[in-house]
Amino acid sequence: MSVVPGLRGVEHVAFTVPDVEEAVNFFVDVLGCERFYDMGPFADPDGNWMADNLDVHPRAEIPTFALLRCANGANFEIFNYEAPDQTKRWPRMSDWGGTHIAFYVDDIDSALAYLESKNVRVLGQGKKDGFGPESGEGSSFAHFLTPWGQMLE
């Protein structure tokens, strides 16, 4: 088996949102993450740095981004991009590129009650001991949406 030399694990997960401040406020005020630092702006108005290094439109810009720490898991790098060819909707879980971020909690019932008290849209009613309508043993989980429509679990 081949491995990347020195690989230690996941350092951060990055995603683009419509409004960095709204996203940071949600992750800090609702989920309890810690704002670690902010950076930006980044752009290359005359060159191809953005296309060559990030595979985005050459005139794409990153007005700002923030790095958050969330308990003992991977950090979150939250971007805001502006680009001429930008798609402005979240892919569904069934779409190529569809993703979600899952959190581990000690008590799912308490966690769901807390999210609902913060007016977070929880999908379904939480699933316990299985996956789907005819499955056996498994873990408990529930998916929920951020105010801007990003899927979390």
N, C-alpha and C positions, 0 to 999 in steps of 0.2 A: 504494500500500500504506500502510495506517495502522499506526502503532506507538505504544506508550505513550511519551510524552515522557520522555527521559532514561533509558530502560531500559538497564541495563548487564549484566544476567545474573541467574542464580539466586543468592540470598544464603544461603538455608537450605531444608532439607526437614524438615518436622515430622511426627512420628508418635507415636501413643499406644501404650504398652506396659503390661503388667501390673505390672512392678516396675522403677522407674527405676534403682535401684542395680544390679540384675542386668544391665540393658541397658547402662548406662554401663561397668560392668566388662567386658562382652563387647567393646564398641566400643573401649575403651582397651587392655585386656590382650591381646585376640586380634587386633584389626585395627590397633591402633596410633594411634587417634585421641587427641586431647588434650582433656581436660575444661577448658572455658573458663570457664563460670560456672553457678551454680544460682539458681533463683528459686522463689517460692511461699511460702506457699499463696495461692491466689486463689479467691474465692467471693463471691457476693452473696446471702446467706441470705434477704433480704426483697424483693429487686428482680428485674429482668429483664435485667441487664447481660449475663449469660452467654448468654441466648437472643438478645438483640438484637445482640450483637457477635460471638458465636462459633457461633450457630445450634445450640446444644446445649440440653438441658433447663435451665430456669431455676435448678434446685437443684443442677446439676452443680458439682463442685468440682475444683480442680487442687491436690492436696496439695503437689506439687513438680514441677519440670521442670529439665532440664539442657541446656546448649548445648555441643556438641562441635565441635572443628575436626578435619577429616580431610584431611591433606596439602593439596593445592592445589584441592580441589573445594569443593562447597557444604558449609556447616555443617549439623549435625544438631541439631534441637530435639526432645528426647525428653520426652514428657509422661506423666504418670500422671493419669488422670481417675477420678472417682467420680461416677456419675450413676444416677438411678433407672431410666432406660430404656436402659442401656448393653448393647451386644452384646459378648460376651466370647469371640470367636473371630476369627481372621484370615480375611479373605476369600481365597478361592482366586484364582489369577491369572485364571481365567475369569469370576469374579464382577465385577459392577459395583463399582468402587472397589478392585479388586484391583491391587496395586502391587508393585514390587520396587525395590531400590536396587542399581545396578550400580557396581562398582569397576573401575578400569583397573590392570592389573599388567604388569610387564615380562616375566615368565615364568610362564605359567599352570601349568605342571607343578610348579614350585617352590611356587607359591602353594597349589595343591591339596594337595600333600604336607604343607605347613605346617598348613593347616586340618584335615586328617585327623589330624595329630599332636596337635592340640588337641581331638580328639573332636567336631569339627564335622561335622554330617551333610551330606555332599555328595550331591546328587541326580544320578543317572546316573553317568557316569564322566568327565565333561567332554566337550565337543563341539569338534571341530577342523575348521576349513576347511569350514564349511557349517552349515546350519540344517535339522534334520530328517533323516529317513532317505534322502531322494532329492534333496538340494539340491547346488548347486555351491559355488563359492568363497565364503568368508565369514570371519568372525572366529571365534576360539576363545572359548568361554565355558563356564561351569558355574554352576548355581544351587546355593545352599546355604541351610540354615536356621539361624536363631539358636536358642538353647535354649528360647525361648518361642514359636517357630514362625513368625517373620517371614522372608519370602523375601528373599534377597540374591543377587547375581550377581557 
